[in-house]
Amino acid sequence: MAGSSIAFQEITFPMIKKIKCNWTSDDTTGAVSGTTEHYYSGRFIGLITVPGTPAPTDNYTITICDGDGVDLLLGSATANRDTVNVEFIKESDLAGVACSKLTFYISSAGNSKKGTVYLLIKY
């Protein structure tokens, strides 16, 4: 996708991994995707979305899939993200992962918009 970028940073704490995903959407489609370098196993215990500058279009969507293409955010958990507010999704609305790389998809974000996703995994 022209003009899009996605970068991952892994931060490890005792029993928890935090994946930080900085993204910039494509300048024509308003979407971006990328796959982590590392494999992950564990229960998702939280997901935080932080709009960037310029802020994404209201009601943008984030999907995170495993290597089999299974939506690990359970469909509607990360639809309709806010253009201004930091939003948190709790553990009961999230799945987990077993020995898989993760592919992050951001869509309907608007052209050349930015944001950050934090995914917390208890392993």
ZABADREN-332625 format. One record per residue (C-alpha): x, z, y; residue in three letters. Coordinates in steps of 0.25 Angstrom, whole numbers, padded with zeros to 4 digits, always signed. Each point is the difference from the previous one (the first is absolute). Example, Ala and Ser with C-alpha at 12.3 -4.5 7.8 and 13.67 -1.06 7.14 Angstrom:
+0049+0031-0018ALA;+0006-0002+0014SER;
END
This chain:
+0000+0000+0000MET;+0006-0004+0013ALA;+0004+0011+0009GLY;-0004+0011-0009SER;+0009+0011-0005SER;-0001+0012-0009ILE;+0010+0011-0003ALA;+0000+0012-0009PHE;+0008+0013+0000GLN;-0001+0010-0011GLU;+0002+0015+0004ILE;+0001+0009-0012THR;-0004+0015+0000PHE;-0001+0010-0011PRO;-0011-0006-0009MET;-0005-0009+0011ILE;+0004-0014+0004LYS;-0004-0006+0014LYS;+0000-0015+0001ILE;+0000-0004+0015LYS;-0005-0015+0002CYS;+0002-0006+0014ASN;-0007-0013+0001TRP;-0003-0011+0010THR;-0011-0010-0003SER;+0002-0015+0000ASP;-0002-0007+0013ASP;-0011-0009-0005THR;-0007+0007-0012THR;+0001+0014+0005GLY;+0005+0004-0014ALA;+0013+0005-0007VAL;+0004+0004-0014SER;+0012+0005-0007GLY;+0005+0007-0013THR;+0008+0012-0001THR;+0014-0001-0006GLU;-0002+0013-0008HIS;-0009+0003-0012TYR;-0009+0012+0002TYR;-0008+0010-0009SER;-0009+0011+0004GLY;-0013+0004+0007ARG;-0003-0004+0014PHE;-0002+0012+0008ILE;-0002-0006+0014GLY;+0000-0012+0009LEU;+0002-0001+0015ILE;-0002-0012+0008THR;+0006+0000+0014VAL;-0004-0012+0010PRO;+0012-0006+0007GLY;+0003-0007+0013THR;-0007-0010+0001PRO;-0011+0007-0007ALA;-0007-0007-0012PRO;-0014-0005+0001THR;-0010+0010-0003ASP;-0005+0001-0014ASN;+0013-0006-0006TYR;+0002+0002-0015THR;+0011+0005-0009ILE;+0001-0002-0015THR;+0011+0005-0009ILE;+0001-0006-0014CYS;+0009+0003-0012ASP;+0007-0011-0008GLY;-0013-0004-0007ASP;-0007-0002+0013GLY;-0009+0013-0002VAL;-0005+0005+0014ASP;+0006+0014+0000LEU;-0007+0004+0012LEU;-0014-0001-0007LEU;-0005-0011+0009GLY;-0007+0005+0012SER;+0009+0012+0002ALA;+0008-0008+0010THR;-0009-0010+0006ALA;-0004+0001+0015ASN;+0012+0007+0005ARG;-0001+0004+0015ASP;+0008-0008+0011THR;+0003+0013+0008VAL;+0000+0012-0009ASN;+0009+0005-0011VAL;-0008+0002-0013GLU;+0002+0007-0013PHE;-0005-0002-0013ILE;-0001+0012-0010LYS;+0005+0000-0014GLU;-0014+0000-0006SER;-0002-0014+0006ASP;+0012-0006-0006LEU;+0006-0003-0014ALA;+0014+0000-0005GLY;+0010-0009-0006VAL;+0008-0001-0013ALA;+0014-0006+0000CYS;-0003-0012+0010SER;+0005-0006+0013LYS;-0011+0001+0010LEU;-0005-0012+0009THR;-0006+0003+0013PHE;-0010-0009+0006TYR;-0004+0001+0015ILE;-0012-0009+0004SER;-0009-0003+0012SER;+0010+0007+0009ALA;+0001-0011+0011GLY;+0011-0009+0004ASN;+0014+0007+0001SER;-0005+0014-0001LYS;+0007+0012-0005LYS;-0002+0013-0007GLY;+0006+0010-0010THR;-0005+0005-0014VAL;+0005+0012-0006TYR;-0003+0002-0015LEU;+0002+0014-0006LEU;+0003+0000-0015ILE;+0001+0013-0009LYS;+0009-0003-0012TYR;
END
